Amino acid sequence: MDIRVGNGYDVHALAEGLPLWLGGVRIESENGCVAHSDGDVAIHALCDALLGALALGDIGKHFPDTSAEFKGIDSKILLKRTTDLVHEKGYRIGNADITIAMQRPRLAPYIMSMRETLAGVMEIPVSAVSVKATTTERLGFVGRGEGCEAYATVLVKSENESFFEK
């Protein structure tokens, strides 16, 4: 069986007056991520996990923050391109598990929208996408509200396996 697992991590500083995008969803917040793209840490971690599962490098290799092409880009486009690359390599996404660490705002009301959005972009069932939110109990840069971070783990499997046909 050709099953692979990847993990990803991303972090961004927060600044007042910027839009906050997480899991492809606009979040009501006074602060948003400072970034070359839209700063969606959840999608960036997810892309890194998918690329890592296939030993294809990281998000910076494929979508460098020095390129004008990616300035302000919607991270859902990056996830779609990454998903397409996974498919081109003969794999399908089995599931994704994402944890977002942010002190505020409260993310629970947005979780289902994030799951639906991510599942749609990756063309997998919503039941195969987990998004969780946590705080850091006011510890560290996340706890002080200076930034947010996300962790992602994915499973990908060769398309020629019967695993996906159940």
Summary of the structure (lengths in Angstrom):
residues: 166
radius of gyration: 15.5
end to end distance: 15.6
largest distance: 48.7
contacts: 566
relative contact order: 0.25
helix: 36%
strand: 31%
